[in-house]
């Protein structure tokens, strides 16, 4: 799906060009590069997680790393400190601004690493797991390398130069996978995943600096730094609140149900999230700069937002519904019988994902439109709802913890719906039509899968061939449903398909007979 403007063509994104440029070719081209970046990362991460989980690490080892990573990532919001958003909305992103942002990013990386080291021993004692201490130490080291990719990637993104971000992300993902698989095979257990984070951060930093150098400098003015930090401080509080809501599930489940349960829960959540970003997250990175351009041009954001909602509903809802139906054969095929208990967790979390994509950009657009303070209050309520429902579920068991995500998702939608509608100005009539059409498409899509696991075979006997055949049948059902139900996104999806295939058809026409 592309967000159409009256002038889709934008200035060149040559790395040597000024960062005041707002684009690189059309939004559709940017979306394709963003998709390539997302899919490459997904393939690398997915393949790595499958191999590591199936052959090298047990659920309790995955749980150990998940708890350590969750604890670190609650604090990691200060790594970016709002710099990506600041550069994205800055009128020119001149060299003086870039220099100040680079210095601030480097300074806060040291602060973050120190904070993670400070909590490492208390966290290890709280969970009675001494191995959490060295894992957190390794994770802290990886954050020292991150600032050298944060600012360059932000500058590439503001120009819609997603070819550059593709190179950075692909290089980092390759390094992560190679390191994780090698060390896990050598018996480094959960620590192999922490070392992989260091490898990824280092390679990303090198690639980003090659594409868009941001050399360190001591020429920093206090007034300018205070302005940037002032913007970042509001964003940091917001993302800290959001980080607590997103990262505490592993911490809570690990504390209440043990590391093995945390590993199962983490794997179920991760698989649903990975599929979500595979099918829709690829173009998510272009939304902020695209809506920034629409705002600058004085356009009404409502109709464009409805198109984003439609694209998510047409793609994510059927995908998540299909994953929920096929959760058991998917888990058995990918991770083996040792992870079978993750299947019902995956099904519940996959259904919950549908709630969260019903109102996309719930943080990006309020920030873009200058509603940061209001967003903070909403996000605090959001965090309380997430932590509260999860704690109640985890006190019962790991399946109840997964079910709490669905309760949280419904509450989350009710929390943001009215405010976001007033802010963006989308039509409720259009939104409800989109939701109804998306639900209809999802039901048609899962019909072959339901028949496959109830009539044709069972979840345990479906196997790879059966799963592939079921996926193909569901894919064809999805295409038919989009057309027959006249889903509001069908025009955007068709346009993207034409844009993808046009270069191939042009090459075939030029080929001599």
N, C-alpha and C positions, 0 to 999 in steps of 0.2 A: 504494500500500500504506500502511496506517495502522497504527501501533502501538497496539493497543487497551489501554485501562485500564478499571478498574471505574467510574471517574467521568470520562468524556471531556470533560465541560464544565468550563471553567476561567474565572477572573475576566476582567472586561472589560479590553481593551487600549487604552483611551482614552489618548492621548499624555500627558494630564495626570495619569493615575493613577499610583499608587506603583509603583516598579520591583520591589517585592517580589512582585507578581503573577506567576504562573507560566504564564499562558496567555491566549489570545484566542479564545474559542469552542472548538470541538472540534479535535482533532488533525487530522482530515480537512480542516477549513477551512484550518488553517495549511498543510497540505500543498498545498492547491490554490493558495494565494497564493504559496507557495514555488515551485510549479511554474510559475505565471504569471511570476514574476520570472526563473526560470531560462530559460524559453522565450523571453522577451523579449530577454534578454541574448544567448541563442544566436542568435536570428534576426538581431539587429543585428551581432554579431561575425561570424557566418557570411557574411552578405550583404556586409559590408565586406571580409572576407578574399578572397571570390570576385572582387569587382569590382576591388580593388586588385591582386590577383595576375594577373587575366586581362588587364587593360587598362593598368596603370600601372607595376608593379614586376616586375623579373625575379627569378629564383631567387637570384642572388647578392645582390641588394638585400634580399630577405627574409632571407637568411642573415645579412647584416650586422646587421640589427636583432635577429634571434633571438640571435645571439652576445652582443650588448650587453645585451639584456634578461636572458639567462641569467646573465651575470656579476653584474648588479645584484641579481637575485632570490635568488641564493645568500646575499647579505647581508641581504635584506629581511625575514628572519625576525625581526630585532630591532624591526621597525616595530610589530608587534602586541605583542611581548614577553609573550605569554601572557595579555594583558588580556581578550581575548574569553572564554577559558576561565575566567579568574578571576571575571569578572562572571557567567558562566553558572552557576558552582557556588556563588557567594556567597549566603548565606541571604536577604539583604534587598536588596543593591545600593543602600544608602542614599546620600544626597547627598554625604556625606563620602567614601564609597568612590568614587563617580563623580568627584568633584573630584580626588582623588589619581590616579585612573587617567588622567584627561584630561591632567594635568600631566606624568605619566610618558610618555604617548604623544607629547606634543609634544616633550619633551626628547629622546626616542630618535629622533624623526624628523630632528632636526638631526644627531645622531650618524650616522645612516644616510646622510644626504645627504653628509656629510663623508667617510665611508668610500668611497662610490661615486665621488666626485670624486678621492679619493686613488688608486684603482685604475685610473682612466680612462686615464691616459697609459701605465702599464705594460701594460695590456691591449691598447691600440692598437699598441704596439711589439711585443708578443708575437705578434700576428697580422699585423703589417706592414700594418695598415689604419688610417691616420690618422683616417678618418671615425668610427671608434669613439669617439674622444675627445669630440666635441661631442654625439654621441647619448647617451653615458653621462651627460654634463652635464645634458641635458634630462631624462633619466629621474630623476636625482638631484633635480631641481626638483619633479617630480611627487610625490615622497615627502614633501616638506615640507607638502603639503596633505592627505595621507591621515589624520593623526591626528584631524582634525575630523569624520571620518565613522566611524572605528573604534569609539569608545566609544558614540555614539548607536545605531549599527547593532547592537552587542552588546546594548544595553539593549532594543531592539525585539525582538531574537531571543529573549531570555530570557523575554519575555512571550508568545512565539509570535505577535507582531504582525508577520506577514510581509506584510501589506498595506503597512505602512510601509517595510519593506525593499524591497518591489517598487518603490515610488515612487523610493527612493534609487537603486537599481540601474538602473532604466529610464532615469532622467534622466542618469545617468553614461554609460550605453551609447550613448544618443542623441548626447551631446556628443562621445564618442570617435569614433563613426562619421562624424558630420558633419565634424569636424576632419580626420580621416584622409583621407576622400574628397576634400575640398576641396583640401588641401595636396598630396596625391598627384597630383591632376589639374593642379595648378599647377607640377608638376615638382620638388617638395621631396624626392623619392626616399625613402630609408629614414627620413630625419629627420621625415617627415610622421607616421609611426607614433609617434615619441617625443613630438612636440607633442600628439598625440591623447591620450596618457597624462596630460599636464598638464591638458588640457581636461576629461577625465573626472574626475580627482581634484578639481578645483575645483568642478565642478557637484555631485558627490556630497557634498562638504563642505557646500555651501550647503543642499542638500535635507535632509541629515541634521540639520543644526542647526535648521532650521525645524521638523522633526517632533519632535525631542527635543534641545532646547538643552543644551549642556554648556559653559557659559562658562568661560574660563580664570580661574584664581585663584592667588594667592601664599600662601594659607593652607594650607600643607602641613606636616604633622608628619613628622619624620624617621623615627620609629618605624613609622608607618603605611606610609610610602613604602618602607621597607626590607622590610616584610612582603610587599608586592605585588611588589617587585622580586625578592625571594627566590623567590616562586612563579614569576615570569616567567623567572628565570635558568635554572631547570631546564628549562622549556619551550623557551627560546631555544636551548639546546644541542641539545635534541631536534630542533627544527625546522631548525636549521642542518645537522645531519646529514642529515635528510630532504631539505632543500633541495639539498644537494650531490648526492644521488642523483638527484633529479628534474631538476635544471637542467644538470648537466654533459654530458648527451648532445649538446646543440647545441655546447657548447664543445669537446668532444672531436672530434666529427665535423668541425667547422669547422677545427680545427687540423690534423687528419690528412688530410682529404679536400678542404678548401677551402670557400669561402663558398657556391658554387653547390650543392655536396653538402649543406651545412648547411641551405640553404633548402629543398631537396627533402625532406630528412629531417624538418625542422621542420614542413613543410606536411603530410606524412603523419601524423606524431604528433598534430598539432593537430586534424586532421579526425577521427581515431579518438577523441581525447579529447572533442571537441565532441559527437560523437554519443553517447558514453557519458553525458555529463552531460545531454544532451537527454532521453534515455530513462530515466535513473535518478537523475541528480544533483540534480534539482529538489527531491526530498523529503529529500535527504541533510542539508540544513541543519536539519531538524526533529528528527533523530535524537538529537543531544546533549541538548537540553532535555527531550525525551521520556524518554530513558533516565535522565536525572537525576531526573525525577519518579518513575519506577518505582523507582529506588534509594531515594529518600526515603520511599516508601511500603512499602519492605521486600519488594518483589516479586521473584520468581525471574526473572532476566533471560534465562535459557536459551531458553524457548519464544518470547519476543519476538524474540530474536536469530535464531532459526530462521526466523521470518517475514520478517525483513529479508533473510536469505540467499536465501530462496525468491523474494522479489520481484525481487532483482537477477538471479538466475538465469533467471527467466521472461522478463525484459525485456532485460537487457544481453547475455546469451549469444546469443540469436537475432539481435539487432541487429548485434553484432560479427561473427558468422558471415556474415550477409548482406552486410555491408560488405566483408568479405574477398573474397567471391565476385564482387561487383560493383565492386571497387576500380578496375579500369581504365576501364569506362564512366563511373563517377562522376568520376574525375579528368579525363578528356577532356571531359566535359560541363561541369564547373564551371570548370576552369582552362585548358583548351585543350591542344593538342599540345605546347606548350613545357614542360609539367609532366608529360608521360607517364611519365617515369622515376620519379615519386613513387608510381605505382600499386603495384608490388610491395612497396614500403616500407610503404604503407598496409595492405596485406593482412596482412603479418607483424605489424605493431603492433596491428591490430585483434584478431587471434587472441590475442595476449599479454594484451590487456585482460581477457579472460575469467578469467585466473588471478587478477588483482588484485581482482575483484569476488566471488570465491569466499569471501573472508574480509573482509567489509566492517567498517568502524569499527575497524580494527586499531590505530589510534592514539587515537581518541576514548574508547573504553571503558576501556583501561588508565589513561588520565589521569583519567577520571571515578571509577575505583575505587581511585585512589591508588597506582598501580604505575608511577609516572613513572621511577624509577631503573631498574627492570627494562626498561621500554620503551626507555630510552636505549641500553642494551647491545644489545638486539635491533635497534634502528634503526642502530646503528653497523655491525653485521654486514650488515644490509640494504644500507646505502650502499656498503660494500666490495664486496658481490656485484654491485650495479648498475654501479659504475664499472669493476670488473675485467672483467666480461663485455663491457661496451660497448667498452672499450679494445681488447680482443682482436678484437672484430668490426670496429671501425673501422680497425684496422691492415690488414685484408684489403680492405675496400671498404664502400661505403655500404649495400649490400644485406645484407652480413654484419653490419653494425652494427644494422640493423633486426631481423635474425634473432636477435641477441643478446638482444633484449627478450623473446623467447619463452623462451629459456633462463633468463633472469633471473626471469621470471614463475613458472616452475615451481619454481625455487629459493626464491623469495619465499614461495610457499605452504607449502613444506616447513619453512621457517624459523619461521613464525608459527603453524602449525596447532595443534600440541599445546599450546603455551602459552596461546593464546587460548581453546582449549576448556576448559582447566583454570580459566581466569580467569572465563569467562562461564557455563560449565556447560551448554553446548548438547549435544545428543545426537549422537554420530557416526552412529548408525543413521539418524536423521532427516536429517542433513546429506548422507549418501551417497545417500539416497533423493532428496533435492532435486537433487543434482548429476546423478544419472541421468535424472531427469525433465527437467531443464533441457537436458541434452545431446540427449535425444530431441526436445524441442520445437525446438531449434536445427536439427537435421537435417531435420525436416519443413519448417521455415520456409525453408531454403535450397534445397529441392528444385526449386521453380519457377525460381529464379534459375540454378541449374546447367543446367537444360534450356534456359533462354533463351539462355545464352552458349555452349552447345555444340551444340544441335540446331537451335533456331529461328534464331539469328543468332550473330554473333561479338561479342566485347567492343567492337571498333572500330566495328561497324555497328549496335549496339543503339539508340543515339540516345535523345532525350528521351522520345518516345512509348513506345518499347520499355522504357525504364527505368521509366517510370511504370506501365506495365502489369505489368511484373515485380514492382515493389514492391507493387502492389495484390494480385497473386496470392499473394505471400509473406506479406502481412498477413493474408489470409484463411486461408492455411495455418497461420499462427501461432495464430489464434483457434481453429481446429479442433484443433490439437495440444494447446493448453492444456486444452480440454474432454476430448478423447479419452484423453489420457495422464493425466488427473486430476492435473494439476500442483498441488503443495501451496499455491501462491499463488492458485489460481483464486478462492477465497472473498474474499480481500482485493482482488483486481483487480475482481471483480464489485461488491463493496461500494463501491469508489472510483467505478466507473462510475455506480452508482445515485446516489451523493452528488453527482456532477457534473451529472447530468441532472435531479435532483429539482427544482431551482429553475425550470428551463425547463418541465418538465411542469406545475408549479404555475401558472406564468404562462399557459400555454395553456388550463388549466382555467378560469382567471379571465376569460379573454378572452370577450366576448359573441359569441354566434353570429349 
